[in-house]
Amino acid sequence: AVRLWPLVPLLFALATVLQWSMSIRPLVTTARRVLPLVASLYGGGVALAIRLAPEAGLFRFRYGSWLTLIGSIVVFVAAVWPASRPGPASTDEP
């Protein structure tokens, strides 16, 4: 999982660019919903695994894993929260 770690910033950047796109194609719409979830779960999972790993003499983990974990949680909540809110077309007002 750590070997593919350089893909995490690329996934987050691609997820951000897709949020700006106005395409209504099914593949782009699905990627717009799924990519932030994949990036945040992968980044947060690796950060949590690094945080919980026993300390070795070669590396000293400081604040990077905490910042990555918190950022991944924020992105995950931001990606899931709009899906649970009703849109403007679904209001019950007359």
N, C-alpha and C positions, 0 to 999 in steps of 0.2 A: 504494500500500500504506500509505503514511503517513496518507492521508486517512481510512482506516478504522481507524486506530489506537485511537480511543476505544472501539471495540467489544471490544478485547482484555480489559479488566477485566470487562465484561459477560459475555463468554464464559467467563472463569474463574469468575465468581460463579455463573453458570448451571450450569456443570459441577460445582461444589461442592454446590449445592442438589440436583442430580440424583443425586449419590452418596448423599445422605441418604434419597431417596425409596425406598419399598418396593414400587413398582409392578412387576408382572411383564408389563406390556404390551410387545409387541415394539418399538414405537417408542421408548418410554422406555428400555428396556434397550439398544437400539442407540445412542441419544443418550448414555447414561451411559458407554459405551465410546468413542464417537467424539469427543464434544465436548472432552474434555481433550486429546486428540491434536491436534485442529484448532487449539485455542487455543494450545497450546504450540508447535506448528510455525509458526503465523502470527506469534506474538509473538517467538519466537526468530529467525525468518527476517528480520523487520523490524529487530530489534535488531542482528543480524549485518550486515545491509546498511547500517545507519546507522554501525556501528562501522568498516566497511571503506570507507566513502565518503570522498573527499578532504575535508579541512576547508575550509570556506568562511569568509569573514570575518565573516559575520553570526552564526553559531552556534558555540558551543564545546561539544563533547560531553565529558561527564565520566564519572560513574559509573553513570548511569541505564541506559545500554545494556548495560553489563556485568552489572548486577544483573538486568535483564530476561532476558538470555541465560542466566544461571545458573539463575534461577527457572524459565524455560521448560524447561531440561534436566531439572531436578528433577521438574517436573510430568510431562514426557514419560516419564521412567523410572518414576515412580510409577504412571502409567497403563498402561504396557506390562508391568511386572514382575508384577503379580498374575495377568495372563492366562497367563504362562508357568509359574507355580507350580501344582502339583497341589492340588486341593481336598481337604477332609477325606473326601469320599466315594470318592476314588480311591486310597486307601492300599492297599498289598498285604499288610498284616498280617492274620493269621487272626482 
